């Protein structure tokens, strides 16, 4: 569920200048895990009253409003330069408009628990793509083993030995495609927007604004206005946008600045656990034994793909 657009170094330099006391990072880490974990439940509730594109548009509107308010408080301005805005347009599509819409469409036919687990495959896709796209990201035996183990976990979740019986193939494919979109976007951002000099807040605010514009153009073409206002789904969309998109981004950047990207990224491993618990407890979704077992395998594989080789010590004469 990440929407990062600037490198960790820029985030740290931008936020370290603020001497204000912040809530303990462990509490903020837990809050971010809960917010993103419950996001899949909120998507499910939102789609019960509104079309998927409408859910995504509402999510982006509320999320952009939160970041706009944060920018106003901190007196931040939107970035300048046609080149920067061009790259941000692509980033907005890959990191926001596309995956948010795909997850909304996926949850029309698959449970929120499965969508949350599919989201956990992002590190696996990222590892596979980085081997091709990022020459400095060298594979190791541990990381390759993690990649294979992770995708074995995906097959376990999907019940491959049963011929994927009872599984909605289209919805599952959309959720997996959404999780693939995130690392593609991260790699694109890393190649095109590193070192722009703009603050993380202004870059992400512009990115969400562009994603909102993209959905505002697309939504009327594929949906019609609802005949009535469904209050509960609307509240779910508002929470999804304000908390799951706006506040979550601010929490994420604060964590990256304080404890580093490696620790902050571990929130990924808590999201499917919370999404599964929320779906089962609050939505009454059923859970086969293969789902939690496969999820554990996926998360273990994803964790192994993030293991970096230790730098070699230079020998002294």
C-alpha positions in Angstrom: 0.0 0.0 0.0 3.0 2.2 -0.2 3.0 5.5 -2.1 6.6 6.6 -1.6 8.1 8.8 -4.3 11.3 10.1 -2.8 14.5 8.4 -1.5 14.9 7.8 2.2 17.8 10.2 2.3 15.6 13.1 1.2 12.9 12.1 3.7 15.4 12.0 6.5 16.9 15.4 5.7 13.4 16.9 5.3 12.1 15.7 8.6 15.2 15.8 10.7 15.1 19.5 10.6 11.8 19.4 12.7 12.7 19.3 16.4 9.1 18.6 17.4 8.5 15.6 19.7 6.7 12.8 18.0 4.8 9.8 19.3 7.1 6.8 19.9 7.9 5.2 16.6 6.7 1.8 17.8 3.2 3.2 18.4 3.2 4.9 14.9 4.4 1.6 13.4 1.5 -0.2 15.0 -0.9 2.5 13.9 0.3 2.2 10.3 0.0 -1.6 10.3 -3.6 -1.3 11.5 -4.5 1.4 9.1 -3.2 -0.4 6.0 -4.4 -3.8 7.3 -8.0 -2.5 7.6 -7.8 -0.8 4.2 -8.8 -4.0 2.5 -11.9 -4.3 4.7 -12.8 -0.6 3.9 -12.4 -1.3 0.2 -14.8 -4.2 0.5 -17.4 -2.1 2.4 -17.0 0.8 -0.1 -17.7 -1.4 -3.1 -21.0 -2.6 -1.5 -22.4 0.9 -2.3 -20.3 2.3 -5.0 -18.5 1.3 -8.2 -14.8 0.4 -7.9 -13.7 3.6 -9.8 -15.9 5.7 -7.5 -14.3 4.1 -4.5 -10.9 4.8 -5.8 -11.8 8.4 -6.8 -13.2 9.1 -3.3 -10.2 7.5 -1.7 -7.9 9.8 -3.6 -9.9 12.9 -3.0 -9.9 12.4 0.8 -6.2 11.4 0.8 -5.2 14.4 -1.3 -7.2 16.7 1.1 -5.2 15.4 4.1 -1.9 16.0 2.3 -3.0 19.4 1.1 -3.8 20.3 4.7 -0.4 19.1 5.9 1.3 21.1 3.1 -0.6 24.2 4.2 0.4 23.8 7.8 4.0 23.3 6.9 3.9 26.0 4.2 5.0 23.6 1.5 4.6 24.3 -2.2 4.0 21.9 -5.1 7.1 21.0 -7.1 8.0 22.9 -10.2 9.3 21.8 -13.6 7.5 20.1 -16.5 9.9 17.1 -16.4 9.1 16.5 -12.7 5.4 16.7 -13.3 5.7 14.3 -16.2 7.4 11.7 -14.1 5.0 12.2 -11.3 2.1 11.6 -13.6 3.5 8.1 -14.4 4.2 7.5 -10.7 0.7 8.5 -9.8 -0.7 6.0 -12.3 1.6 3.1 -11.2 1.5 3.7 -7.4 -2.0 5.0 -6.9 -4.6 5.1 -9.7 -3.9 1.7 -11.1 -3.3 -0.5 -8.0 -6.1 1.2 -6.0 -8.6 0.6 -8.8 -7.4 -3.0 -9.4 -7.8 -3.8 -5.7 -11.3 -2.3 -5.7 -12.3 -4.3 -8.8 -10.7 -7.5 -7.3 -12.7 -7.2 -4.1 -16.0 -7.4 -6.0 -15.3 -11.1 -6.4 -12.7 -12.1 -3.8 -12.6 -11.7 0.0 -10.7 -8.9 1.6 -8.5 -11.5 3.3 -7.2 -12.8 -0.1 -6.7 -9.3 -1.4 -4.5 -8.5 1.7 -2.4 -11.6 1.2 -2.0 -10.8 -2.5 -0.7 -7.3 -1.5 2.0 -9.0 0.5 3.5 -10.4 -2.7 4.8 -6.9 -3.7 8.3 -7.6 -2.2 8.5 -10.8 -4.2 7.6 -9.0 -7.5 10.1 -6.2 -6.5 12.9 -8.7 -6.0 12.2 -10.3 -9.4 12.0 -7.0 -11.2 15.0 -5.5 -9.5 17.2 -8.3 -10.8 16.3 -7.2 -14.3 15.9 -3.4 -13.9 18.4 -2.5 -11.3 22.0 -3.5 -12.1 23.2 -2.6 -8.6 20.8 -5.0 -6.9 22.7 -8.3 -7.1 21.0 -11.6 -6.3 22.2 -13.9 -3.6 21.3 -17.5 -2.8 19.2 -16.5 0.2 17.2 -13.9 -1.8 16.6 -16.2 -4.7 15.5 -18.9 -2.3 13.1 -16.4 -0.7 11.7 -15.6 -4.1 11.0 -19.2 -4.9 9.6 -19.8 -1.4 7.3 -16.8 -1.6 5.8 -17.9 -4.9 5.3 -21.4 -3.5 3.3 -19.7 -0.7 1.2 -17.9 -3.3 0.4 -21.3 -4.9 -0.5 -22.6 -1.4 -2.9 -19.7 -0.7 -4.6 -20.3 -4.1 -4.9 -24.0 -3.6 -3.0 -25.0 -6.7 -3.1 -28.7 -5.8 -6.9 -28.6 -6.0 -6.8 -27.0 -9.4 -7.7 -23.6 -7.8 -11.1 -24.9 -7.0 -13.6 -22.3 -5.8 -11.2 -19.4 -6.7 -12.3 -16.5 -8.7 -9.4 -16.3 -11.2 -10.2 -12.8 -12.5 -10.4 -11.2 -9.1 -7.2 -12.9 -7.9 -5.3 -11.9 -11.0 -6.4 -8.3 -10.6 -5.2 -8.3 -7.0 -1.8 -9.8 -7.9 -1.5 -7.3 -10.8 -2.1 -4.5 -8.3 0.7 -5.8 -6.1 2.9 -6.0 -9.1 2.2 -2.4 -10.0 3.8 -1.1 -6.8 7.4 -2.3 -7.4 7.2 -1.2 -11.0 6.3 2.2 -9.8 9.1 2.2 -7.2 11.7 1.3 -9.8 10.4 4.0 -12.1 10.6 6.6 -9.3 14.0 5.4 -8.3 15.2 5.9 -11.9 13.5 9.2 -12.7 12.8 11.2 -9.5 15.8 10.6 -7.3 17.6 13.8 -6.3 15.0 16.3 -7.4 15.5 18.5 -4.4 11.8 18.7 -3.6 10.5 17.7 -0.2 8.7 14.3 0.2 5.5 16.0 1.2 5.3 18.2 -1.9 6.2 15.3 -4.2 3.6 13.0 -2.7 1.0 15.7 -2.6 1.5 16.4 -6.3 1.4 12.6 -7.0 -1.9 12.1 -5.2 -3.3 15.2 -6.9 -2.4 13.8 -10.3 -3.9 10.4 -9.5 -7.1 12.2 -8.4 -7.2 14.0 -11.8 -6.7 10.7 -13.6 -9.6 9.0 -11.8 -11.8 12.1 -12.2 -11.4 11.8 -16.0 -11.9 8.0 -16.1 -14.7 7.5 -13.6 -17.5 9.3 -15.5 -16.7 7.3 -18.6 -17.2 3.9 -16.9 -19.7 4.6 -14.1 -23.0 6.4 -13.6 -24.0 8.5 -10.6 -25.5 6.4 -7.8 -29.2 6.6 -7.3 -28.8 7.0 -3.5 -26.2 7.9 -1.0 -25.0 4.8 0.8 -23.8 6.2 4.1 -21.8 3.3 5.5 -19.8 2.7 2.3 -19.3 6.4 1.9 -17.8 6.6 5.5 -15.6 3.6 4.6 -14.3 5.4 1.6 -13.7 8.6 3.6 -11.7 6.6 6.2 -9.9 4.7 3.4 -8.7 8.0 1.9 -8.1 10.1 4.9 -6.5 7.4 7.0 -5.3 4.7 4.6 -3.9 7.1 2.0 -3.4 10.5 3.6 -2.4 9.9 7.2 -0.6 6.6 6.4 1.7 8.4 4.0 2.7 10.9 6.7 3.3 8.1 9.2 5.3 6.1 6.7 7.7 9.0 5.9 8.1 9.7 9.6 9.1 6.1 10.3 11.5 6.0 7.3 13.2 9.2 8.6 13.5 7.9 12.2 14.2 4.2 12.0 15.3 3.8 8.4 13.6 2.2 5.3 14.4 -1.4 6.3 12.6 -1.3 9.6 9.8 0.8 8.3 9.3 -1.6 5.4 8.5 -4.4 7.9 5.0 -3.1 8.2 4.4 -5.0 5.0 4.5 -8.3 7.0 1.8 -7.2 9.4 -0.7 -6.0 6.8 -2.0 -9.5 5.6 -2.3 -10.7 9.2 -4.5 -7.7 10.2 -6.4 -7.8 6.9 -7.2 -11.5 7.5 -8.2 -11.0 11.1 -10.4 -8.0 10.1 -12.1 -9.9 7.2 -12.9 -13.0 9.3 -14.0 -11.2 12.5 -15.9 -8.2 11.0 -17.0 -9.4 7.6 -17.5 -13.1 8.4 -15.2 -14.2 5.6 -14.4 -17.9 5.6 -10.8 -19.1 5.9 -9.4 -22.4 4.6 -6.3 -23.8 6.3 -4.3 -23.2 3.2 -4.8 -19.4 3.4 -2.9 -18.7 6.7 -0.3 -21.4 6.0 0.3 -20.0 2.5 0.4 -16.5 3.9 3.1 -17.5 6.4 5.2 -19.0 3.5 4.7 -15.8 1.4 5.8 -13.6 4.3 8.8 -15.7 5.0 9.9 -15.7 1.4 9.3 -11.9 1.2 11.5 -11.4 4.3 14.3 -13.5 2.8 14.2 -11.4 -0.4 15.0 -8.3 1.7 18.2 -9.8 3.2 21.2 -7.9 2.0 24.7 -9.3 1.9 27.0 -7.8 4.5 29.6 -5.4 3.1 33.1 -6.9 2.9 35.6 -5.6 5.3 38.7 -4.2 3.7 41.8 -6.0 4.7 44.5 -3.9 6.3 48.2 -4.5 5.8 
